């Protein structure tokens, strides 16, 4: 059986919905269970989906819970994720974030900035979805990416030499979007969204003990298509996500030249549902449904399906997009 690396990039609430849709479609089309990946790497919202996937909980209940209808789902999701807290730490941020950041303006300027929400709701959601597994670490290789504020470096929880923590806390740290969520403190160090360093961190699969046969990257914030009437920050996210992912894919190819690479990105219809706010609970369900539909074309394309068929398909099956897989 082929060894597969699964990379789930950041992208806010709509990014998580994209991952759910893409992985559901991938599993239906090929029969492959994403929980069986040789290594899973998750960043930001992708870290939450990585935890759910690795724990074998990739199902509709994990996504929508016990709710009925779009409005109830959006309200429940917003209540679950956004836990408002008093804004504190302004002085510390000015001294250690704002003033140093003014010397080198950029996204790091907002690191550690006081925020209106805590990540407690995110950690609680992971614990509710995974049960006891959320307070430990998966047995199989699983990496959750966050960004340490003080040392200004990417940290890959779950790898050799990384700080010890549980899965739910690591996911919360990885998803702590600056200026939206307060940083998460682990062993005295403060962490924010791993997307500060890279939207995908796909190069971390190279830490696997041997070359993988296939690496699948789900990258909701690395769209190559132009978003109609896009806000300025959407273009920035796409360009940053795309450029870092390109460099990471090149690094993988340089080290593992025989490894096949498949990147799943949102199409125009998915982007239209996700804009203008990737953190909007109201956009989560529409993005999920639109992603399921878009994957019919994406997975069935001539440059993707032959790779998936070679590595993932084991039995003869009628595929959702009209092809018939060969039996191995």
Order of alpha helices (4+ residues) and beta strands (2+ residues): beta-alpha-beta-alpha-alpha-alpha-beta-alpha-alpha-beta-alpha-beta-beta-alpha-beta-beta-beta-alpha-beta-alpha-alpha-alpha
